[in-house]
Amino acid sequence: MSKVIVTGKATDDRETFVFTVKPFVSGGFLLSIYYAGDGTANVTGAGVWLTIEKAKEIAEETARRLLHGAAVHWQE
C-alpha cells in the first residue's frame, strides 16, 4: 500500500475536491481526486506525474477550472 505524501482540499459553494498524491508502483506520483457535491461522491484518478510539484500543479489547475477559481489548501 502506498503512503500518501500530500493532500489538498478545495471547495466552492456547492462542491468539494480532496486531492491526494502518493507514489505510483512503477514510478512517478499518482494524483487522485475525491469529489463530493450535489448529493454524490466519487473518486477518480487524475494521472501519474513525474514529480509531486507537477501533480500539485495539475490539482490546482483542476480546482481553478472546475470549482470557479477555488484555491487548493495543502497539508504535507
C-alpha positions in Angstrom: 0.0 0.0 0.0 1.4 3.4 -1.0 1.8 6.1 1.6 0.0 9.4 0.9 2.6 12.1 0.5 0.4 15.2 0.4 -3.3 16.0 0.5 -5.1 19.2 -0.5 -8.7 20.4 -0.4 -10.6 22.9 -2.5 -14.2 24.0 -2.2 -16.7 26.3 -3.8 -20.3 26.9 -2.7 -21.5 23.6 -4.0 -18.7 21.1 -4.3 -15.5 19.9 -2.5 -12.5 18.2 -4.1 -9.9 16.4 -1.9 -6.7 15.7 -3.8 -4.1 13.0 -2.7 -0.7 12.5 -4.1 1.2 9.2 -3.5 4.0 7.2 -5.1 2.9 5.1 -8.0 4.1 1.5 -8.2 6.1 1.9 -11.5 7.4 5.4 -10.7 6.1 8.9 -10.5 3.2 10.1 -8.4 -0.5 9.3 -8.6 -2.9 12.2 -8.3 -6.4 11.1 -7.1 -9.4 13.3 -6.6 -12.3 12.6 -4.2 -15.3 14.6 -5.3 -18.3 15.4 -3.1 -21.2 17.7 -4.1 -24.8 17.8 -5.4 -25.6 14.7 -3.4 -23.0 12.5 -5.0 -19.4 11.4 -4.2 -16.8 9.8 -6.4 -13.1 9.1 -6.5 -11.2 9.3 -9.8 -7.6 9.1 -10.9 -6.1 12.3 -12.4 -2.9 10.8 -13.8 0.6 9.8 -12.9 3.1 12.7 -12.8 6.9 12.7 -12.7 7.1 15.0 -9.6 5.0 15.9 -6.6 5.1 19.5 -7.8 3.6 18.7 -11.2 0.8 16.6 -9.5 0.0 19.6 -7.3 0.1 22.0 -10.3 -2.5 19.8 -12.1 -4.6 19.7 -8.9 -4.5 23.5 -8.6 -5.4 23.9 -12.3 -8.3 21.5 -11.9 -9.7 23.3 -8.9 -9.5 26.7 -10.6 -11.2 25.4 -13.7 -13.9 23.2 -12.1 -14.5 25.0 -8.8 -14.8 28.5 -10.2 -11.4 29.8 -9.2 -11.1 27.9 -5.8 -7.6 27.5 -4.3 -6.2 24.2 -3.1 -5.1 24.2 0.6 -2.3 21.7 1.0 -1.3 19.6 4.0 2.1 17.9 3.7 
